[in-house]
Amino acid sequence: MFLVPVARSASDLSRSFDRLFDSAFGAETALRSPSLDVAETDGGYNVSIDLPGVAKDDVKITIDGRRVDVSARTQREETKKEGERVIYRERSSHSFARSFTLPEEVDQDASQAKLDSGVLSLILAKKRAAAAKRLTIN
């Protein structure tokens, strides 16, 4: 008998565990924490968040001072043809949620968001300090 080593990447193993726990606990909609990258520039922050299979209408971004909340949802499509029997299904509905706090407050009006090829790109502008004003004495 020969044993053949099988190499699995970390992402395959992680995906297997996700499926195991999703099916073991009967999770119809699994909550996932998407990967993100944050980079700081002089004017703000550039954030990239992986949201595979999510439509832009299903993404919600909330900014409250320094705190940023991103949530999204994918819908499982039930397309079943007459006479067809599903043997195996990996696709399901998922909810994504991620919150993080930045070092400085974010200017919502000057910030932008774009979803392209499953990656949400946020350009979050830093809130500028209000210019000093001189008070006049009445």
C-alpha positions in Angstrom: 0.0 0.0 0.0 1.3 3.4 -1.0 0.4 6.7 0.7 0.3 9.6 -1.6 0.8 13.0 0.1 -1.9 15.5 -0.7 -1.0 19.1 -0.3 -3.8 21.5 0.6 -3.5 25.2 0.7 -4.5 27.1 3.9 -7.5 28.6 2.0 -8.8 25.1 1.0 -8.5 24.0 4.6 -10.2 27.1 5.9 -13.0 26.7 3.4 -13.5 23.1 4.5 -13.8 24.1 8.1 -16.3 26.8 7.1 -18.5 24.3 5.3 -18.2 21.8 8.2 -19.4 24.3 10.7 -22.1 25.7 8.4 -23.6 22.3 7.8 -23.0 21.0 11.4 -25.0 23.9 12.9 -27.6 24.2 10.2 -26.6 27.7 9.3 -28.8 28.8 6.4 -26.9 32.1 6.3 -23.3 32.1 7.5 -21.8 35.2 8.9 -18.3 35.8 7.5 -15.6 38.3 8.4 -14.0 39.4 5.1 -10.3 40.1 4.7 -9.3 43.8 4.5 -6.3 45.9 3.9 -5.9 49.5 5.2 -3.3 51.9 4.0 -2.9 55.5 5.2 -2.0 58.5 3.0 -1.6 62.2 3.9 -5.2 62.9 3.0 -7.0 59.7 4.2 -7.2 56.0 4.2 -7.4 53.4 1.4 -9.3 50.3 2.4 -9.8 47.1 0.3 -12.3 44.5 1.5 -12.9 41.2 -0.2 -16.7 40.7 -0.9 -16.9 37.9 -3.5 -20.3 37.4 -5.1 -21.8 40.5 -3.6 -23.8 43.1 -5.6 -23.2 46.8 -4.9 -26.9 47.2 -3.9 -26.3 44.6 -1.1 -23.5 46.5 0.6 -24.1 48.9 3.5 -21.3 51.2 4.7 -21.7 53.3 7.9 -19.2 55.8 9.1 -19.5 57.3 12.6 -16.5 59.5 13.4 -13.5 57.1 13.4 -15.5 53.9 13.2 -16.4 52.3 9.9 -18.9 49.4 9.6 -19.3 47.4 6.4 -22.0 44.8 6.0 -23.1 42.8 2.9 -25.2 39.9 1.9 -25.3 37.4 -0.9 -28.4 35.6 -1.9 -28.6 31.9 -2.9 -30.3 31.5 -6.1 -32.7 28.6 -6.3 -32.7 27.8 -10.0 -33.9 24.3 -10.4 -34.9 22.8 -13.7 -37.7 20.4 -14.1 -36.5 16.8 -13.8 -33.2 17.9 -12.3 -32.0 16.7 -8.9 -29.3 18.6 -7.0 -26.5 16.2 -5.9 -24.1 18.6 -4.3 -24.4 22.3 -3.4 -21.7 24.5 -2.0 -23.2 27.9 -2.9 -25.3 29.4 -0.1 -26.4 32.7 1.3 -23.7 34.6 3.3 -23.6 37.7 5.4 -20.4 39.6 5.6 -19.7 42.1 8.4 -16.5 44.0 9.3 -16.0 46.9 11.7 -12.8 48.8 12.3 -11.7 52.1 14.0 -9.2 54.4 12.3 -6.8 56.8 14.0 -8.5 59.9 12.8 -12.1 60.9 12.0 -13.4 60.4 8.5 -15.1 63.0 6.3 -18.1 61.2 4.9 -18.8 63.8 2.2 -15.3 63.6 0.8 -15.1 59.8 0.9 -15.8 57.4 -2.0 -16.6 53.7 -2.4 -16.3 51.4 -5.4 -17.1 47.7 -5.8 -15.2 46.0 -8.7 -14.6 42.2 -9.2 -15.6 41.3 -5.7 -13.3 43.9 -4.0 -14.8 46.9 -2.2 -12.4 49.9 -2.4 -13.0 52.7 0.1 -11.2 56.0 -0.2 -11.9 57.6 3.2 -10.8 61.2 3.5 -9.5 62.5 6.9 -11.7 65.2 8.5 -9.8 68.5 8.4 -9.7 70.6 11.5 -11.9 73.6 11.3 -10.0 76.8 10.5 -9.4 79.1 13.4 -11.9 82.0 13.5 -11.4 85.3 15.2 -14.2 86.3 17.6 -15.2 90.0 17.6 -16.0 91.6 20.8 -19.5 93.3 21.0 
